[in-house]
Structures are given as C-alpha cells and as structure tokens.
C-alpha cells in the first residue's frame, strides 16, 4: 500500500494558508502600500497621501494585516505628539519588489487593455 507523501503549500488548495497571504499581498491596497513603502519609510499621514484614495480605516487595516504577516515594520516613537513610522521588513521588501513590477507593468499596458475591453464590448454588443 502506497503512503501519501506530504506536500508543501499549494495556493490552489482551498485550505492552504498561502491563499490568505496572497490575498493580503495582492489586494488593492496591499499592492499600493507595499509599492509605496518600497521607495522609503513613511509616517501614516504621508503614506495615506502617497496611496491616493485609501481611507484612513482601510490604510490602518492594511498596515495591520501586512505587519501581522511580517511584511511591514511599525516603529512607534514615544514622543508627543505620537509618531509612527512604517517600513518594509526583508520579507516585505521581497514581496514589494514583485508587486511593484506588476504595478508598473499594468501602468505600461493600459492602452492595450483598454483596446481589448473596447473590442470585447463591441463583440458582446453584436451577439443577439
């Protein structure tokens, strides 16, 4: 009788913990936060301005999630008024490099994607 060999993480498995990590890293705000922090350390308000359109609540949740996953470092300084700096951990730098490349790729491919969308919509409109 053959014994099943243990397998490593499999993102296609519904119970694999890699799925939640992938979701955090590739979420709308996760990508943008990681890409911004790849450039430099930010204070919360600076990061909110750098990541246009994110609400204070969503930024706080995203940072907390990425910190829990070991991708973001939160450095709270004991001063008045409070000062908190956010930066990437080595693991976060690795993830940021990957999503930053994807983000830049999407920026460069906007014309092709928009043309494909128009062509798709035209084809769909012609179907009876």
PyMOL commands that set and color helices and strands:
alter all, ss='L'
color gray80, all
select helices_A, chain A and resi 18-26+28-39+44-50+56-68+90-108+110-126
alter helices_A, ss='H'
color red, helices_A
select strands_A, chain A and resi 42-43+72-77+83-88
alter strands_A, ss='S'
color yellow, strands_A
deselect
rebuild
show_as cartoon
